[in-house]
């Protein structure tokens, strides 16, 4: 059994990506770090602060075909 994503973290809604309308038999949530600039491309304001690094945490919905369908940004 794989580890589940942290459900206690604050997160945005999922934003659809380019392949969001491609059907998938199964979806998996993959947590990774993306460049902080990715927030702006989805209209999300980055929290400024001393601990604001060059990356942010994101959950990506990936189909069993390897295509990313959606992304949300997480404040762990």
N, C-alpha and C positions, 0 to 999 in steps of 0.2 A: 504494500500500500504506500502511495506517495504522500508527501506532506501537503496539507491543505494551506491555502493562502490565509494570512492573518485576517480574521474578521473583525478585530477590534480597532484596526487602523482607520483613520479618516481617509476617504477616497472621493474622487470626482465620479460623475457618471461615466459610463463607457462611451467613448467617441468612436463612431464607425471609421474604418480605414478603407483603402481602395478596394480590397477584396471582400468587403462586408456582405455583399449580395451573392457571393459564390456559395452554393450549398455545401454543407459539411456534415458527415455522418456523426462526428464527435468533435467537441471543442475542449480545449485544455487551457487553463490559466497558467501563464508563465510569468513569474516575477523577475524583473531585471532593472538595471539602472540605465537611464537614457540621459543625453545631454540636457541641461537645464533649459536650453533654448527651445526644446520641444514643447514646453508649456505654452509659450507664446504662439506657436503655430496652431494651437487649439483654442486660443483665447483665454487661457488660464493664467492668472496672475501668480507669479512666483513669490513666495514669502521671503523677504529679505531679512538677513540677520547674520550674525557672526558665524553661525554654523552652516550657512548656506554654501554648499559645495558646488562643484561644476556639474554634478549629476543629480537626478531625482529618481525616486523609485516609481516604477510603473508596472501594472498588470496588463499583459497582452493576451487576448483571446486568440488562440492558434488552432486551426483545424487539423484534423488527422492528415491532411495533405500538405501541412507545413506552411500554409498561407495565414498571415495575420489578419484577423477580421475586425478587431476593435482594441482600443487602449484606454486605460484609466490611470490617473496619477494618484499615488498613495503617499500620505504623510504618516509614516510609521510611528 
